[in-house]
Amino acid sequence: MKIDILTIFPEYFDGPLRSALLGKAVEKGLLEVRVTNIRDFTPDGKVDDRPFGGGAGMILKVEPVYRAAKSVMTAGS
């Protein structure tokens, strides 16, 4: 089984993917997990922006998410 994870916090997955059942599955070659940092697909490392309609909070920019997803899908084929 292959799983691709797109994230802006790739370090969060180091521990969980090496422990318990997931870690054993990876060791045995039953599971392949690739963690992709969305920030790698921006020129400046910034992936968030203000909401277009105003209001509180931040949103992810679509461009780096799209480029990261396209990269993962291309590498997987």
Backbone as a chain_set.jsonl record, in Angstrom:
{"seq": "MKIDILTIFPEYFDGPLRSALLGKAVEKGLLEVRVTNIRDFTPDGKVDDRPFGGGAGMILKVEPVYRAAKSVMTAGS", "coords": {"N": [[0.851, -1.166, 0.0], [0.52, 2.222, -0.786], [0.929, 5.464, 0.44], [0.509, 8.901, 0.175], [1.281, 11.924, 1.717], [0.41, 15.236, 1.94], [1.602, 18.144, 3.355], [2.175, 20.976, 5.549], [3.674, 20.654, 7.693], [5.838, 18.521, 7.876], [7.49, 17.246, 9.746], [5.863, 16.394, 11.793], [5.024, 13.856, 11.201], [7.082, 12.067, 11.473], [7.499, 10.579, 13.932], [4.969, 9.076, 14.385], [4.943, 7.466, 12.062], [6.966, 5.731, 12.445], [6.437, 4.121, 14.539], [4.649, 1.606, 16.414], [2.002, -0.175, 14.761], [2.071, 0.986, 12.179], [4.81, 1.55, 11.825], [5.867, -1.052, 11.87], [4.666, -2.13, 9.59], [5.839, -0.538, 7.621], [8.536, -1.274, 7.93], [8.403, -3.955, 7.123], [7.862, -3.654, 4.495], [5.276, -3.526, 3.635], [3.915, -1.226, 3.608], [4.235, 1.925, 2.147], [5.085, 5.156, 2.734], [5.02, 8.441, 1.738], [5.977, 11.639, 2.559], [5.232, 14.866, 1.724], [6.379, 18.128, 1.612], [4.548, 20.955, 1.356], [5.505, 23.528, 1.324], [7.842, 23.396, -0.119], [7.149, 23.883, -2.687], [6.909, 26.527, -3.237], [8.227, 29.783, -4.006], [9.09, 31.317, -1.861], [8.5, 29.969, 0.477], [6.113, 30.551, 1.701], [2.824, 29.647, 2.31], [0.319, 30.427, 2.964], [-2.486, 32.736, 3.002], [-4.555, 35.674, 3.262], [-8.126, 35.406, 3.816], [-10.183, 35.804, 0.951], [-12.651, 37.075, 1.064], [-12.416, 38.57, 3.289], [-12.367, 38.79, 6.888], [-11.491, 36.788, 9.797], [-8.546, 34.74, 10.276], [-6.567, 32.436, 8.234], [-5.871, 31.131, 4.953], [-4.908, 28.324, 2.9], [-2.851, 28.781, 0.071], [-3.827, 28.009, -3.237], [-2.078, 27.426, -5.352], [0.582, 26.349, -4.502], [-0.342, 23.998, -3.274], [-1.583, 22.681, -5.388], [0.652, 22.315, -7.114], [2.239, 20.637, -5.516], [0.547, 18.395, -5.248], [0.325, 17.643, -7.939], [2.976, 16.959, -8.463], [3.294, 14.726, -6.779], [1.405, 12.976, -7.897], [2.468, 12.659, -10.463], [4.925, 11.462, -9.879], [4.007, 9.097, -8.859], [3.014, 7.663, -10.999]], "CA": [[0.0, 0.0, 0.0], [1.272, 3.467, -0.851], [0.198, 6.627, 0.933], [1.192, 10.184, 0.05], [0.749, 12.937, 2.621], [0.799, 16.616, 1.647], [1.507, 18.852, 4.621], [3.123, 22.062, 5.783], [4.402, 20.243, 8.896], [6.262, 17.139, 7.637], [8.126, 16.665, 10.925], [4.834, 15.798, 12.648], [4.755, 12.476, 10.811], [8.242, 11.214, 11.725], [7.251, 9.652, 15.034], [3.879, 8.125, 14.161], [5.212, 6.531, 10.969], [8.028, 4.809, 12.849], [6.051, 3.394, 15.743], [3.475, 0.722, 16.45], [1.653, -0.953, 13.574], [2.549, 1.646, 10.961], [6.252, 1.331, 11.749], [6.103, -2.455, 11.507], [4.26, -2.304, 8.192], [6.869, 0.107, 6.801], [9.722, -2.132, 8.017], [8.172, -5.186, 6.352], [7.628, -3.316, 3.097], [3.847, -3.612, 3.338], [3.401, 0.138, 3.526], [5.175, 2.965, 1.73], [4.505, 6.469, 3.012], [5.83, 9.579, 1.309], [5.501, 12.903, 3.117], [5.657, 15.963, 0.86], [6.237, 19.447, 2.213], [3.943, 21.889, 0.402], [6.349, 24.733, 1.281], [8.882, 23.191, -1.132], [6.596, 24.241, -3.988], [6.752, 27.983, -3.28], [9.538, 30.437, -4.098], [9.466, 31.954, -0.601], [8.097, 29.152, 1.614], [4.824, 30.989, 2.251], [1.724, 28.88, 1.722], [-0.981, 30.921, 3.413], [-2.905, 34.066, 2.573], [-5.793, 36.117, 3.918], [-9.356, 35.042, 3.098], [-10.53, 36.793, -0.067], [-13.833, 37.815, 1.471], [-12.156, 39.226, 4.561], [-12.619, 37.981, 8.066], [-10.353, 36.288, 10.559], [-7.937, 33.48, 9.876], [-5.733, 32.343, 7.038], [-6.201, 29.996, 4.093], [-3.791, 27.856, 2.088], [-2.873, 29.17, -1.339], [-4.091, 26.844, -4.067], [-0.976, 27.151, -6.27], [1.544, 25.363, -4.006], [-1.019, 22.724, -3.025], [-1.749, 22.069, -6.708], [1.958, 21.864, -7.608], [2.653, 19.494, -4.705], [-0.295, 17.255, -5.63], [0.71, 17.244, -9.295], [4.272, 16.303, -8.337], [3.07, 13.411, -6.179], [0.698, 12.133, -8.87], [3.403, 12.364, -11.546], [5.913, 10.518, -9.353], [3.342, 7.827, -8.582], [2.587, 6.943, -12.196]], "C": [[0.899, 1.232, 0.0], [0.378, 4.621, -0.409], [1.079, 7.858, 0.751], [0.493, 11.189, 0.951], [1.3, 14.293, 2.196], [0.578, 17.428, 2.917], [2.437, 20.058, 4.646], [3.935, 21.783, 7.056], [4.883, 18.797, 8.753], [6.886, 16.469, 8.861], [7.117, 16.019, 11.87], [4.642, 14.314, 12.371], [5.92, 11.535, 11.087], [7.97, 10.16, 12.792], [6.162, 8.633, 14.755], [4.168, 7.088, 13.072], [6.318, 5.539, 11.299], [7.633, 3.951, 14.042], [4.827, 2.523, 15.506], [3.249, 0.005, 15.12], [2.138, -0.319, 12.28], [4.044, 1.419, 10.771], [6.593, -0.083, 11.334], [5.752, -2.71, 10.047], [5.29, -1.683, 7.247], [8.128, -0.759, 6.772], [9.585, -3.374, 7.15], [7.929, -4.912, 4.871], [6.172, -3.421, 2.674], [3.233, -2.236, 3.112], [4.527, 1.08, 3.113], [4.476, 4.305, 1.927], [5.498, 7.536, 2.572], [5.18, 10.849, 1.846], [6.099, 14.035, 2.282], [5.362, 17.292, 1.539], [5.728, 20.427, 1.153], [4.795, 23.154, 0.267], [7.458, 24.621, 0.231], [8.426, 23.617, -2.525], [6.251, 25.727, -4.082], [8.133, 28.617, -3.393], [10.029, 30.997, -2.76], [9.07, 31.163, 0.64], [6.768, 29.532, 2.233], [3.687, 30.27, 1.536], [0.353, 29.411, 2.109], [-1.217, 32.355, 2.961], [-4.164, 34.428, 3.35], [-7.0, 35.627, 3.132], [-9.759, 36.159, 2.131], [-11.744, 37.631, 0.315], [-13.636, 38.579, 2.761], [-12.423, 38.283, 5.715], [-11.33, 37.474, 8.688], [-9.796, 35.006, 9.952], [-7.111, 33.58, 8.612], [-6.191, 31.127, 6.24], [-4.933, 29.566, 3.352], [-3.952, 28.352, 0.662], [-3.046, 27.912, -2.187], [-2.879, 26.464, -4.922], [0.034, 26.146, -5.713], [0.909, 24.006, -3.712], [-1.188, 21.972, -4.341], [-0.418, 21.517, -7.221], [2.459, 20.649, -6.826], [1.856, 18.249, -5.086], [0.084, 16.736, -7.012], [2.041, 16.495, -9.268], [4.127, 14.883, -7.796], [2.395, 12.473, -7.176], [1.608, 11.754, -10.032], [4.43, 11.328, -11.1], [5.305, 9.14, -9.124], [2.961, 7.042, -9.813], [3.721, 6.251, -12.891]], "O": [[1.912, 1.276, 0.699], [-0.773, 4.735, -0.83], [2.251, 7.855, 1.128], [-0.734, 11.293, 0.95], [2.514, 14.475, 2.104], [-0.511, 17.403, 3.49], [3.374, 20.145, 3.854], [4.783, 22.586, 7.443], [4.374, 17.921, 9.453], [6.815, 15.247, 8.997], [7.496, 15.169, 12.675], [4.144, 13.588, 13.231], [5.768, 10.321, 10.95], [8.195, 8.972, 12.562], [6.405, 7.433, 14.876], [3.689, 5.957, 13.152], [6.581, 4.615, 10.529], [8.429, 3.133, 14.502], [4.087, 2.688, 14.536], [4.203, -0.373, 14.44], [2.574, -1.028, 11.374], [4.488, 1.124, 9.662], [7.505, -0.296, 10.535], [6.467, -3.429, 9.35], [5.579, -2.243, 6.19], [8.72, -0.957, 5.711], [10.55, -3.798, 6.513], [7.805, -5.847, 4.081], [5.869, -3.407, 1.481], [2.17, -2.105, 2.504], [5.628, 1.034, 3.662], [3.413, 4.555, 1.359], [6.659, 7.533, 2.978], [3.996, 11.104, 1.622], [7.318, 14.146, 2.152], [4.241, 17.546, 1.98], [6.414, 20.689, 0.165], [4.805, 23.781, -0.791], [7.958, 25.637, -0.254], [9.241, 23.701, -3.443], [5.418, 26.136, -4.892], [9.112, 28.042, -2.919], [11.233, 31.136, -2.546], [9.281, 31.637, 1.756], [6.334, 28.9, 3.195], [3.603, 30.285, 0.308], [-0.666, 28.906, 1.637], [-0.292, 33.08, 2.594], [-4.76, 33.581, 4.014], [-6.917, 35.45, 1.916], [-9.676, 37.337, 2.478], [-11.839, 38.792, -0.084], [-14.58, 39.176, 3.279], [-12.678, 37.096, 5.509], [-10.235, 37.7, 8.175], [-10.48, 34.291, 9.22], [-6.972, 34.643, 8.008], [-6.817, 30.213, 6.778], [-3.999, 30.354, 3.199], [-5.053, 28.344, 0.111], [-2.469, 26.869, -1.879], [-2.676, 25.28, -5.19], [0.327, 25.161, -6.39], [1.555, 22.972, -3.884], [-0.961, 20.764, -4.402], [-0.359, 20.387, -7.706], [3.039, 19.733, -7.409], [2.427, 17.168, -5.231], [0.155, 15.526, -7.227], [2.208, 15.503, -9.978], [4.761, 13.953, -8.294], [2.771, 11.306, -7.285], [1.523, 10.634, -10.537], [4.766, 10.418, -11.858], [6.006, 8.13, -9.187], [2.614, 5.866, -9.704], [3.513, 5.603, -13.917]]}, "num_chains": 1, "name": "protein.A"}
